Every structure is written in structure tokens, then in C-alpha cells.
Amino acid sequence: MVLGELGGSITRALQAMSNATIIDEDVLNECLKQITRALLQHDVHIKLVHNLQTNIKNIVNLHELAAGHNKRKIIQQAIFNELCKMLDPGKPSFTPKKGKPSVVMFVGLQGSGKTTSCTKYAYHHQKKGWKPALVCADTFRAGAFDQLKQNATKANIPFYGSYTESDPLKIAVEGVETFKKENCDLIIVDTSGRHKQQKDLFEEMRQVAEATKPDLVIFVMDSSIGQAAFDQAEAFKESVAVGAVIVTKMDGHAKGGGALSAVAATKSPVIYIGTGEHMDDFEVFDVKPFVSRLLGMGDWSGLMNKIQEVVPMDQQPEHLQKLSEGTFTLRIMYEQFHYMLKLGPVSKVLSMLPGLNAELMTKGQEKESQAKIKRYMTMMDSMTNEELDSTNPKLMSESRIMRIARGSGRLVRDVMDMLEEYKKLTKPMSKMKGLKIPKKGEM
Ligand code: GDP
């Protein structure tokens, strides 16, 4: 996943700091140096990196922190907060309301994934009960209308466009009017993709915005854009009132930091990320869970939402309740693995679990992770109820481990490996204690 490597570098820097016997100025500086280097290597804009570093130094004043203060925790929290601040412009974007017509205009560079994101956005809202419609005001690129039409038809979303009309303003206005009459409550206007240098296309974009008066302009950006992101985002922002950003191709191996820096340039939040070419490869972007995932701290709410997608509320696993009580057993780990396999791409789901850094979840390792989970589950199938439900780490004696290995046809080493994984997960999972688990109908 994009930024997985960045998460790994930051986590390693924090880990090195945690391993130091005493946290002094030198240790803090070294930690910040490593984090700064990692952010720059991943194309995060230099100004933002500099701000982050200065802010952390201002917040964490080691001289003023009394002995006994948990300096590690304070530093980690400061880094977490600053990363969140970097990605959060502090103001939410416009959210369309059901039953009331909203116009949302998409802008972006050619090839950024704008047309694909238009359909994903429409489809996402359609599933949630909106009545979306798509207007193709891209008369510049040959085939743009066909592409939108094809996507829209697949998702059963009404669309408007023309093979012969060359005036994008005319199409945009007519399309919006048509769908308003048809009581569509989310009218999405796709505009021509452009290069930063194409002044006339920028002017066209401004005119389409003036004519259709969108409630929201979404700027679509490819995650591989690198350091150029900041300037490009600014150029768009200068022409139209960008209100939100969608970052695409987050499933690739791009560095991604540049696109995320665009938040600062447009002063608008990233609201969704594209994670593949299919209609469903689209995720709501929330800053805190994202940074949590990045730092291997898990994304509890994301995981809950994912589980929600496949398991009806009244069949929600009891383990969620147990976790909130601070209990984590092998049976709970088993249930989690079971749901993960059901939830689809393991890399996406695993990175939501605390303790598992996104770095481990690269595409190449996807198959391997899946096979490992299945192996663990087979071994757990050979365990007794007492073993699965125990919270006593001493219960797993040598004879029990040998019995499980024999029963599952695996090596003793494999069972030890599985128990080690359980032990590793116990610590972050225990942090779930006290978390409010939503009741039926609350989510
Ligand atoms: P536009 O010119 O900005 O409208 O870009 P398109 O929507 O035509 O997308 C360009 C290419 O990027 C197409 O091949 C899309 O399938 C692909 N694409 C778009 N979004 C994503 C994404 O999130 N992940 C991946 N892997 N490919 C994407």
C-alpha cells in the first residue's frame, strides 16, 4: 500500500526512541531526524515537514517535563497529533443531503483517475440511498463520454452527455437541469482533465463552475504525483473553489506523501481514497484512523465498518464486546481471522488491526499472509475450548503444544509461531478496553 513504507520508517524511529534508556535531547533529535527524512523521501512537501518538526520541538520541551512524566508517550502523541494536523485542514467539506439536489463538480489532471472516481463516488452514494446522476462535460478527450457511459451503465446510474456537442458549458448546464427535473439529489459533473499549463482548459473549468454553481468542487489527484502535487493543487485552487480532495491509486507503490500534502495547498480535506480500478475500491478517508494505520496502531472504526459490511448487526461477533472489556483470547483471534478472510483483500483489513503495520501488507505478501492465517486457524481447530478461551499465558504447556501440532499435522515450531503472534497481538488488543461498542442500529 502507498505509504506503507513511510509508516514502517516512522514506526522504526519511534521504536528506536523507545529502546533508548534515557530520553534526552539527542534521542529526541535523532528520532525527529529519521521521521523528517522519511517524510521527505516520501514526497511530503518540505514546508510541511519543517512545520511538523518545529511544532513537535515546541510541544515536547524535555527540560520542562518533570521526571516521572512518560516522555515516550508524550513524544509519540505529539508526533501522532502533528501528522494528523498535517492531513487535516481543520474544516469539513460540504456533505450532500439526501432528497435535496446537490451539484458536485470533479476536476483534476488528465489521467488522475477523475472519471473513474466520479463513478465510484456516485456508486458509493447510491448504495447509501442517494439518487446520483453523472454528467460528462469532458468534450476535450475523445472517448471520455464513452468511458463515463460504460461505467454509469454498469452501476445503473443515469448519465448525460453528447457525442456531437463540443461546448462543455452547454452540456454541463443541460445535464444539471435535466437531472434536477428528475429529482436526482446528487448530480456529478465530470470536467475535462487538464495539464497545469493549459490555460484555456483552466478557463473552461472556471466557466463550468460559474454556470453550474456546484455545491462542492472535488479535486482528484493521483497518489504518484510526488513533490509537484503542492503546486498543482494550488493552481487548481486558484481557478475554482476546491472544497475536497480525492487521492487515487493508493493501491500502487507510489510514495503518496505529495498527494496528501495537497491538503495544505487546497486547505480542503481528503474525503476519499481510490484503492483500485473497480467500483468498490473506494474508501472514506478519515485522518485519525489513517494515521493510526500508518503507525501500526490499527483502525478500529474502519475494521468495525468492514465487519459491518459482511456481518449483519444482529450476528455481530460477541468478541467485539469482549474486546471492549479488555479480554483477548485465542478464540477471539480465531474469530477475527475468520472475518478477515471473509472481508476480502487481506492487506486492506490487516492494516486496520492494531500492531500490524501497513508495511507488512504489501501486495506481494498478500497471498503469504492469507496462507499464514489459514495455517493458524487449522492449528486452532485442534485446540480445546479451555485453551481457546483461556487468558492464562501459562496454560499452553509443552505437552499441549505437541498435541496441537500432532492434531493439525504441523510442526511444534508452527504452533509456537502462532502463539507468538497471539502474544504480540494481546498488547495492542488490550487497548480496546473501555471502547464503546455500538449497539444494534447505532452504526
Ligand atoms: P481521468 O483522465 O482523470 O478521467 O482518469 P481515468 O478515470 O480515465 O483513469 C485513468 C486510469 O487510472 C484508468 O486506467 C483507471 O482505471 C485508473 N485508475 C483510476 N483510479 C484508480 C485507483 O484508485 N487505483 C488504480 N490502480 N487505478 C486507478
Boltz pocket constraint, residues with backbone or C-beta under 6 A from the ligand:
constraints:
  - pocket:
      binder: B
      contacts: [[A, 108], [A, 109], [A, 110], [A, 111], [A, 112], [A, 113], [A, 114], [A, 115], [A, 116], [A, 117], [A, 193], [A, 247], [A, 248], [A, 249], [A, 250], [A, 251], [A, 252], [A, 273], [A, 274], [A, 275], [A, 276], [A, 277], [A, 281]]
      max_distance: 6.0
